[in-house]
Each structure stands twice: as C-alpha cells, then as structure tokens.
C-alpha cells in the first residue's frame, strides 16, 4: 500500500533529481542529515512540517506545490503532519 509519505518521498526524490542535486547537496542546503533525507525519499520516515518546508524551499518550490504533487492539498485541507521533529502524529 502506498502512503502519502511514500508519495511525498518519491516526489522529493523526483524534484531533487530534476534540479540535478545529490542527497549531499540537498542535505547541505537544508541542514537535514543525508541519511534522514534518504529515509524520507524511501518513505521510511515521516517528515515534520518544518522539514517539508525546508526541503521544498531548498528545491525552489512552495510547500503547497510539493503537497499538491502528492494530492495532499485539496481546497486548503492538508493531511496531518508533525509541526516539529519532536511532535508525534
């Protein structure tokens, strides 16, 4: 079963590749560890809203556009994500 986080990770991977960035380059731009970004791209980790915002910005996209790519924005409603890395969903 594909989850929103799997789709999000796949979207981030595609956008990163489209920008010609390596995981290491994206990690430097976001100050998010390479390993964590890799886990997100593989759908093994669910990022916080803060991380989603950092990733989208580093890739040159709005958060809304990234979430629309995975179908999580519909008339202003978004799926539940953590606001910070320490908050549980």
Buried (B, 14 or more C-beta within 10 A) or exposed (E): EEEBBBBBBBBBBEBBEEEEBEBEBBBEBBEBEBEBBBBBBEBEBBBBBBBBBBBBBBBEBEBEBBBBBBEBBEEEEBBEBBEEEEEEE
